[in-house]
Amino acid sequence: MNLLAFFFELFPLAGFFAAYHLYGIFSAAIVGVSLSIIIIGISWYRDNSIAPFPLFSLITSILLTGMAVLLGDAVFIKMQPTFFNGLFGILLLGGLLIDKPMMRSFFSKQFQLSDRTWYQLSFRWGCFLFILAIGNEIVWRNNSEAFWVGYRTFVAAPAVLVFMLSQLPLTLKGRM
């Protein structure tokens, strides 16, 4: 929901894309994780804290990239967006089942929103993340690795930006 942060977080994806075309999928994953660590470090230096969402993303990336490299199996790299989006979608929608809008837990420092808005955003983002997870599974299982890298870079990432922008009216309306 923070456009500057979104573009800042595109650096690991851009690094992943470039490294893939120069050195292959394993190097691309390592470059992506390394750039994410640098961005988290800059965030820590600047704010003296790390937001839970990027930290969760980084830990997921480190674990799955590590498994891919250690086992020599790129499937862990390809499943990373599915795992991340699916798990985060479960967290958001599961929180609603226990009457806890998890978006508030992740983004309350950035936004002061009404309870209703937090619930709506948690539901919308949860559903959207499941769609991304399903899309990732369909693409990587039915297409070439190069096609999947292009999808991740030029379809999935822009879709997140478009979805984020589509939630701005709700977010602005729900400010307290």
Stockholm file with secondary structure:
# STOCKHOLM 1.0

chainA/1-176         MNLLAFFFELFPLAGFFAAYHLYGIFSAAIVGVSLSIIIIGISWYRDNSIAPFPLFSLITSILLTGMAVLLGDAVFIKMQPTFFNGLFGILLLGGLLIDKPMMRSFFSKQFQLSDRTWYQLSFRWGCFLFILAIGNEIVWRNNSEAFWVGYRTFVAAPAVLVFMLSQLPLTLKGRM
#=GR chainA/1-176 SS CCHHHHHHTHHHHHHHHHHHHHHCHHHHHHHHHHHHHHHHHHHHHHHSSCCHHHHHHHHHHHHHHHHHHHHTCTHHHHHHHHHHHHHHHHHHHHHHHTTCCHHHHHHTTTCCBCHHHHHHHHHHHHHHHHHHHHHHHHHHHHSCHHHHHHHIIIIIHHHHHHHHHHTHHHHHHTBC
#=GC SS_cons         CCHHHHHHTHHHHHHHHHHHHHHCHHHHHHHHHHHHHHHHHHHHHHHSSCCHHHHHHHHHHHHHHHHHHHHTCTHHHHHHHHHHHHHHHHHHHHHHHTTCCHHHHHHTTTCCBCHHHHHHHHHHHHHHHHHHHHHHHHHHHHSCHHHHHHHIIIIIHHHHHHHHHHTHHHHHHTBC
//
